[in-house]
Amino acid sequence: MDALLLSRIQFAANISFHILFPTISIALGWWLVFFRWRWVRTRDERWLLAWRYWTKIFALTFAMGVVSGITMSFQFGTNWPGYMERVGNIAGPLLGYEVLTAFFLEATFLGVMLFGAERVSERVHLLASGLVAFGTSLSAFWILSLNSWMQTPTGFEVIDGEFHVRSWLEVVFNPSFPYRLVHMLLASGLTVSFLLAGATALRVLRGTASPAAPLVMRAALSVAAVLVPLQILAGDAHGLNTLQHQPQKIAAIEGVWHTERGAPLVLFGLPDEATRTTRHAVEIPRVASLILTHDADGELRGLNEFEGVHPPVAPLFWGFRVMVGVGLLMLAVSWLGWWQLRRVQWQPQRLPRWQLQALRWMGFSGWVATLAGWYVTEIGRQPYIVFGQLLTRDVVASVPASHVALTLTGYLLVYALLLSAYVMVLRYMSEKPLTSPTQGVHA
């Protein structure tokens, strides 16, 4: 493997590790606001108990996200210097806006949120928690704006090989940004909902459930049951937007090798770029055209029209199916879980053991779906780093492949250890439950 491929793998490894934590912290911040608000309104100590438990997880997750994000940003200089040289006039300010608005907002009020519960008024503390949650969403806004611009660049001009802003409004609110932002925020909401339900199910199975378990389980499954259909609708709208602006990405996702009308929906198969066919395909006639053009006889452009400038097919084909498959599993588990929980009067201890096990194993399903979707998005941009404008190979650093391989190995080892430690801490916390809202406050 050459330095280009190794650098791409290294950046993919970094962003794969990093995205796990913002995916949790974005929505978990709003969950903590909800828990705290319910405590203020009802004075039911179970809400305060839930808030204390999940605040600790938020703090750990937030710290992991910050550290991994800083490491990732270093690679713009070490592995991709040509990117900032060519696109820095656009990427630099957008990343700077994220720091000046979102990160500073989070850093300012996070201390009040974590350590000020006994030192400030409840109204001030609730406000601080809301500002931290808003900061996490604002961070997603700026990062996804930049990422979306790389997918659907607008509002710029190229002068002497460098990209310059012609309209910041067009840069920030580029054609794919609204769809990508909504899709990511819903993904975060689903990730945290299933994490809440899965962790609660694990604690019930181990006999360490706190008094807050019924409230948390009910809220988590209720939110998940609503968000999954919304995510399906958002995904459909995002797909239509992608078909308009990145048709080769859709062609790779659907395995459409040649332009055709009434294209079938390929459920499964083995894409083969050498023969430009999908072997052993299981198809539903005309459904791909129906979904993507809302016309059973609609035309889908095939990969034959994008020879040499289309992404690798297999990663997109399978990544998309993993994402959709996990999403459908989320739909089934959340709806069935909510229905069963309602039947047992919202008492998770009375759920069948198999259902608790299903919820437990779905605890990190949001991570799987998010990573699969992220791979489809990012690999689908290749061979461009700025779609249709700048090739990835033109901005990679001229360093020996062996150097990149060495740092890649180091990253993978460190990230494997950190991720294992993170999951182990969450498991440990599930075995050492808080039994009262004041337990551990002064620890």
Disulfide bonds with the S-S distance in Angstrom:
none
